[in-house]
Amino acid sequence: MGDPESGPKGRGFGHTVYDTLDKIKIDNLRAGSSIATRLALRMAMNPDFQPTRRDNMSVAKIIDNDPGLEGYRVAKTLAKQWPN
């Protein structure tokens, strides 16, 4: 943990026991990947799980209005202003 009295620096947060590769516990990695695999398999095999297909206009409306996509909208605007 960092000093709560000092200002933000670096990434703005401290390290945890989970943020470097040498801290990975192989049993936890196996368990997590097993759960993710089983979930993906159940979704793929479930006939009731039918994702709806959206047209380009619907996707554009979601991008323009979803508050969680603000960073995407900013990046899109910046890319138009300063192309590679």
Buried (B, 14 or more C-beta within 10 A) or exposed (E): EEEEEEEEEEEEEEEEEEEEEEEEEEEEEEEEEEEEEEEEEEEEEEEEEEEEEEEEEEEEEEEEEEEEBEEEEEEEEEEEEEEE
